[in-house]
Amino acid sequence: MSAFNFLLKPSSIWRRFVGIVANLKLAIILLLAIAIVSITGTVIEQAETLTFYQQNYPESPALYGFLTWKVIIAWGLNHVYSTWWYLSLLILFGTSLTACTFTRQLPALKAARKWKYYQKPKQFEKLALSAELNQGSIKSLVPLLEQQNYKVWQQDNALYGRKGIIGRVGPIVVHLGMLVVLAGGMWGIFTGFFAQEMVASGNTFQIQNIIESGPLSASQIPTDWSVKVNRFWIDYTDSGDIDQFYSDLSVIGDKPNGMAEELKRETIHVNKPLRYDGVTIYQTNWSIAAVQVQLNNSPIFQIPVAKLDTLSAGNIWGTWIPTKPDMSSGVSMLIKDLQGTALIYNQQGELTSAIRIGQSVEADGIKIKLLDIIGSTGLQIKADPGVPIVYTGFALLMIGVVMSYFSHSQIWALEVDNSFYFGAKTNRAQVSFEREMLEVIDSLEKETESTEASEPSKSLV
């Protein structure tokens, strides 16, 4: 029988479901869960390599006794914002907001927009502020309320006035803003991508090293333009520390005739990215790619360098330069930074000399001249089409919050049996509202007394 009722009464099941998801406690719990998960995604590094997590979150000892690299990978904590359970939280929270908007906020606004008259004195007893006056009239009350910016409706011996209806619209705008923010965030997750590139000075690249991407991000990854690193350099302080590093970048596109065209050129540094065609390129890291050397009067050789494992003792790059054609002998060159100094070690691992760019050193009868140290720039590349939507949502959210601060105030009045009934209520700022209503009542009594005093007395005939 219960199954039969379930099939016959889907509307009641639907109403019950809406009542559950529209619950304020559920919305608060979901919001707290989203906040906690978002904080987790901020604390735990995102989109790193498996080796990174194995080194920084070992199984023994586990961080906080439970957080290991296996837990991070299993639960997707290395890409929190694109996991199915995080998206489910967003969808459920959005559903709760939508249900609350349609079941509570919109009906409240609809009810607030309707004006109704109180026709019985008992109706005034339930109001927070009410009074029965021996003096007063609707005719005298109307101009007093209009001076306070109330909109007034009048029917025979009854009056209704209100102001601040915008305060009822505010919560709806707040909910709309939050829904737009959620929609923008999800759109960014589905259509955005995140990439990293390490590019040497003078090289041109297309975005290929994609770390994370949404299922609909293929259209956002550019294929009709590339980026050239014209130059990369580092400014150092007087003490030798890095002050800032820069990349001079050009966006290169292909003309219909096949010729390359510079579409945009900009020098970026940390906190000053390049933006083009919805893609943002950030300066995040640096490295050393190669050295240019000349052996006696040979052509210029560009020899790649590799970063050495120094056990966290600092950054050092090294390479090996042959001094014989059969490569049976050579020297090692170590470089610490881009300031132009290199250290030369012989095959026995002994330091033989230190040279700067433009200087030469002899080894095995060969003059080795250091012509240049070529740096490489570390670039972080992002595209998030949801950002404009999120900004729009935040703007609506702020507007809605401001609108919500307006008090929605209502006033009723009734003239019956030589008595004047006055009542009012508001949804916020109760103290100031009561003070305002007392002033209206005082003005109403004074206005009535003044009117009666100005009327000529009637004589008996």
HELIX and SHEET records of a PDB file:
HELIX    1   1 SER A    2  LEU A    8  1                                   7    
HELIX    2   2 PRO A   10  VAL A   21  1                                  12    
HELIX    3   3 LEU A   24  VAL A   43  1                                  20    
HELIX    4   4 LEU A   50  ASN A   56  1                                   7    
HELIX    5   5 TRP A   69  TRP A   75  1                                   7    
HELIX    6   6 LEU A   77  SER A   82  5                                   6    
HELIX    7   7 TRP A   84  CYS A  100  1                                  17    
HELIX    8   8 THR A  101  GLN A  105  3                                   5    
HELIX    9   9 LEU A  106  ARG A  113  1                                   8    
HELIX   10  10 PRO A  121  LYS A  126  5                                   6    
HELIX   11  11 ILE A  138  GLN A  147  1                                  10    
HELIX   12  12 ILE A  166  THR A  191  1                                  26    
HELIX   13  13 VAL A  387  SER A  404  1                                  18    
HELIX   14  14 GLN A  430  SER A  454  1                                  25    
SHEET    1   A 5 LEU A 129  LEU A 133  0                                        
SHEET    2   A 5 SER A 419  THR A 426 -1                                        
SHEET    3   A 5 SER A 409  VAL A 416 -1                                        
SHEET    4   A 5 ALA A 158  LYS A 163 -1                                        
SHEET    5   A 5 LYS A 151  GLN A 155 -1                                        
SHEET    1   B 5 ILE A 210  SER A 213  0                                        
SHEET    2   B 5 PHE A 193  ALA A 200 -1                                        
SHEET    3   B 5 ILE A 366  ALA A 383 -1                                        
SHEET    4   B 5 VAL A 279  LEU A 295 -1                                        
SHEET    5   B 5 LEU A 274  TYR A 276 -1                                        
SHEET    1   C 4 ILE A 210  SER A 213  0                                        
SHEET    2   C 4 PHE A 193  ALA A 200 -1                                        
SHEET    3   C 4 ILE A 366  ALA A 383 -1                                        
SHEET    4   C 4 SER A 360  ALA A 363 -1                                        
SHEET    1   D 5 ILE A 210  SER A 213  0                                        
SHEET    2   D 5 PHE A 193  ALA A 200 -1                                        
SHEET    3   D 5 ILE A 366  ALA A 383 -1                                        
SHEET    4   D 5 VAL A 279  LEU A 295 -1                                        
SHEET    5   D 5 PHE A 301  PRO A 304 -1                                        
SHEET    1   E 4 THR A 204  PHE A 205  0                                        
SHEET    2   E 4 TRP A 225  TYR A 236 -1                                        
SHEET    3   E 4 ILE A 242  ASP A 254 -1                                        
SHEET    4   E 4 ALA A 260  HIS A 269 -1                                        
SHEET    1   F 5 ALA A 306  LYS A 307  0                                        
SHEET    2   F 5 TRP A 317  PRO A 322 -1                                        
SHEET    3   F 5 GLY A 330  ILE A 335 -1                                        
SHEET    4   F 5 THR A 341  TYR A 345 -1                                        
SHEET    5   F 5 LEU A 351  ARG A 356 -1                                        
END                                                                             
